[in-house]
Amino acid sequence: MFQGSIDLDSAIPVTATAIPDVLFERGLYWASGRSGVVNLIAAHKWFNLAALKGRGDAVQMRREVAELMSDVEIATAQREARDWIKAH
């Protein structure tokens, strides 16, 4: 059983932090090749979405991934991020 206290004034709902974290993890997944395949377009997309949701370190990761991408690939990633936002 939980024994302690929760400061309700400073507590943050899980949903307020979980979504940016999940989006960031998806970016790491594709950037690192955990699946066996590195997909920079997908990594950029997920880092972009995490950054939009307030995950500050996603901005730097997106920038690093973008340095390895062509302009066409970046545009594709941005388009996919916009499409994801519209769908969700």
C-alpha positions as CSV (number, residue, x, y, z in Angstrom):
1,M,0.0,0.0,0.0
2,F,1.2,3.5,-0.8
3,Q,2.5,5.4,2.3
4,G,3.5,8.9,1.6
5,S,2.0,12.2,0.5
6,I,1.2,13.7,-2.8
7,D,1.5,17.5,-3.2
8,L,-1.7,18.1,-5.2
9,D,-0.7,21.7,-5.9
10,S,2.4,20.7,-7.9
11,A,1.2,17.3,-9.2
12,I,0.9,17.0,-13.0
13,P,-1.6,14.6,-14.5
14,V,0.1,11.7,-16.3
15,T,-1.6,12.6,-19.5
16,A,0.0,16.0,-19.5
17,T,3.5,14.5,-19.7
18,A,2.9,11.0,-21.1
19,I,2.1,12.0,-24.7
20,P,5.3,14.1,-25.3
21,D,7.3,11.3,-23.8
22,V,5.7,8.6,-26.0
23,L,6.2,10.8,-29.1
24,F,9.9,11.4,-28.2
25,E,10.4,7.6,-27.6
26,R,9.0,6.9,-31.1
27,G,11.5,9.4,-32.5
28,L,14.4,7.6,-30.7
29,Y,13.1,4.2,-31.9
30,W,13.4,5.2,-35.5
31,A,16.5,7.3,-35.2
32,S,18.4,4.6,-33.4
33,G,17.4,1.7,-35.6
34,R,16.0,-0.3,-32.7
35,S,13.7,-2.0,-35.2
36,G,16.7,-3.0,-37.4
37,V,16.0,-0.1,-39.7
38,V,16.9,3.6,-39.3
39,N,14.0,5.8,-40.7
40,L,15.0,9.4,-40.5
41,I,11.7,10.6,-41.9
42,A,9.8,8.9,-39.2
43,A,12.3,10.0,-36.5
44,H,12.0,13.6,-37.6
45,K,8.2,13.4,-37.6
46,W,8.0,12.0,-34.1
47,F,10.6,14.4,-32.7
48,N,8.7,17.3,-34.3
49,L,5.4,16.2,-32.7
50,A,7.1,15.8,-29.3
51,A,8.6,19.3,-29.6
52,L,5.1,20.7,-30.5
53,K,3.8,19.0,-27.3
54,G,6.4,20.7,-25.2
55,R,9.3,18.2,-25.1
56,G,12.3,20.6,-25.3
57,D,15.0,18.0,-26.0
58,A,13.1,16.9,-29.0
59,V,14.0,20.1,-30.8
60,Q,17.7,19.3,-30.6
61,M,17.1,15.7,-31.7
62,R,15.0,16.9,-34.6
63,R,17.8,19.2,-35.6
64,E,20.4,16.5,-35.5
65,V,18.2,14.2,-37.6
66,A,17.5,16.9,-40.1
67,E,21.2,17.4,-40.7
68,L,21.3,13.9,-42.2
69,M,18.2,14.4,-44.4
70,S,17.5,16.0,-47.8
71,D,15.1,18.9,-48.1
72,V,12.6,16.5,-49.7
73,E,12.8,14.1,-46.8
74,I,12.3,16.9,-44.3
75,A,9.3,18.1,-46.2
76,T,7.9,14.6,-46.2
77,A,8.4,14.3,-42.4
78,Q,6.7,17.7,-41.8
79,R,3.8,16.7,-44.0
80,E,3.4,13.4,-42.1
81,A,3.5,15.3,-38.8
82,R,0.7,17.6,-40.0
83,D,-1.3,14.7,-41.2
84,W,-0.9,13.0,-37.8
85,I,-2.0,16.2,-36.0
86,K,-5.1,16.4,-38.2
87,A,-6.0,12.7,-37.5
88,H,-5.5,13.0,-33.7
